[in-house]
Amino acid sequence: MSEAVIEVSRLTRRFGARTALDSVSLSVARGAVYGLVGANGAGKTTLIKHILGLLRPGNGSVRVFGLDPVADPVGVLSRIGYLSEENDLPGWMTVEELIRYQRAFYPRWDDAYAEELRQTFALDPTAKIKTLSKGQKARAGLLIALAYRPELLVLDEPSSGLDPIVRRDILGAVIRTIADEGRTVLFSSHLLEEVEQVADHVTMISQGTIVLSAPLSEIKESHRVDGRLPSLDEIFVARIGKA
Amino acid sequence: MIGYLFVLAIIKLVIFERGQRVNFDEESFAFFVAVPVAATFLYFLSVFSFGLSGDLAARQSMYPARMLALPVTTSALAGLPMLYGTSVIVVLWFGMRLLVLWPADVDVPVIWPALLAASLLAWTQVLTWMPYPLRGMRVIITVLWLAAIDTIVMLALYLKASEAVMLAILAPHVPLAWLAARSAVARARRGDVPEWRGRFARVGRIEEVLPHFPSPARAQLWFEWRQSGRSLPGLVAILLPFELALLFPFSHTPELIFEVLLLVAFTPPVMAVFVAATTARSGATTSDAHGLSPFVATRPLTNGSLIAARMKAMIRSALAAWMLVLVATPLALRFSGAAPVVIERARRLVEVMEMPRAIAILLLGLAVLLASTWKQLVQSLYIGMSGREWVVKGSVFAALTFLAVALPLAVWMSRNRKALALLFNNFALIAAVLVCLKLSAAVWIAMRLRDKRLLSDRRLVIGAVCWDVAVFALYGLLVWIVPAMLVGRSVLALIAILEVPLARVAAAPLALAWNRHR
């Protein structure tokens, strides 16, 4: 593996009395597909928000491309494509306006690729975002996160709202293509089957602590039962149950 | 509030001798009773209509969405907050009457004021929960409707209507409002939001032929303009025809013509206050009503650039609102036949003041109103940008408290010669203290901006130079216009420093950084 794109070191974050992240360390290598899995409230989104600089570390440090995302938001965010689980695209924009607005921020924006994605995702350019279904909004969010071919793609629960066909055919293909081009993907999901299909490396997080982080093949190998490779689902239940 | 009224009553009953009246003149009545009660009433209006938790300018109902899913009937959903609100308002009124007015022997009616307060609350609830076809329509209709009720009551008082008549006028309001509220909540439950914007779609299409944005800053400016910049011109465009229509029946009454023109002139800055309150927290998510949405927070722009885009959009907004006023007013004067009256007054002004000075005063007045409109739009930006609910609500409370103290104090001082003389004699000192506070706050903010690398040294210097130029320009104009024997030059300099916004505007990037990187 080459150098780390994301370096999280002993990151701790508390919200009042609750510890959301407890001394989390994570290193994401360039060109890999990292799956971040955990139950609801485990701390996946909190970790992603620290990587994006939306949260300030309580203790520890976060470096993305060697930069502090809080101190240098432009340096970091201009190289990241991000899909939020909140579906917070401005409802008053049309799909066309959203694309036009987004392309202004990224010199590497690829118009042909954006149009290809728009057609693949069957998005009407004149439709207002607020009139789109949840799945269509997720596709629009994915389009604007992908079309400038970011060095790092961060997807927070990308499957949320996507139908099974899009999940399997499009999302999986997109993620693999990006990784094949040498770019990096970090995505959180609670759909372990999906993570198993596309991730090279899996990080399990529970109650703000990383309980397991290793290449997927290594994880499976180390959990072999009676010569059989277990599914990620079974490993998750076993590890999170213990944690 | 009840505790406060109770304390006042105890003071009256214990400290003053029994049977002795407390001499509540107008100022002290306003200071001790009317203003705190009015502030509490306004607070209750916003609390019981759920007006603090949403976007007042939005088309959608402001009834909390989570409550619409409760397993209760629509009648109960509408009725219970109205019942609680009415009960609290009635308790407030009778508390005030029993604990303060009664011991002070102030002669006031028994029931109808409580009924008026309950009616105003009930209609505020209805109009807040109602969905509207256009953005901003809620504010306008609410203001007009409540003003209409108030006008009817004032007219009845003017005609010396008896309490029975007042009751007859006011009694139907609460049940009627409940029926309307039930309909509004039912529509909110169905997600029924009328749509008129399609009728204006043709205007919006013009933008589509524009080329791609040349820079991220331009794209963000477009975003801010589309998201919040059009609210003020929109509100002004809706109000202006009603105001200017008054010129037509009164085109030969100079006093009324100038009152209408004054009303028109103050419409943009006053509406800017409402717009600022509703747009300051643009980009908030559904999960966090005051926070910044990830979509905006992850823009690859510095906090300074995000704020600069908002400020520029607000300049456009103020200019667009004033453009409407400056185009529509001469047309209305011309077609109403009121123009000769205005021209005649202008001619007299020129005779008294000479042409250059009269033109300068006119332009200065326009510039001040334009700048004031922009100032209203941006000076509270730092509060909304902080993204903290406690800051937003705390600032509302602080503003109401300030008004509760400052207004009666101002009225009292205006009628007290000694106090007025004291104020005038120490005006320079007070202004100097305020200038010291403002500049200290600005220096502290500048240091924080520099330490946190939110603004570069170059931008800080450019900002400081621009502010100096604006202050000197204003000072020069004031020196030219105001005779030196009337106001000293040092006082004019202090006024210029106080008038040009600095600390609060500079605090906006700091507040945004606090919000964006939590």
Interface residues (C-beta under 8 A of the other chain):
Chain A: L52 G53 L54 L55 R56 V70 A71 P73 V74 L77 S78 I80 Y82 S84 E86 D88 L89 P90 W92 M93 E96 R100 Y101 R103 A104 F105 Y106
Chain B: E208 H212 F213 P214 S215 P216 R218 A219 W222 F223 R226 Q227 T285 T286 S287 S293 P294 F295 A297 T298 R299 P300 L301 T302 N303 R453 R516 H517 R518
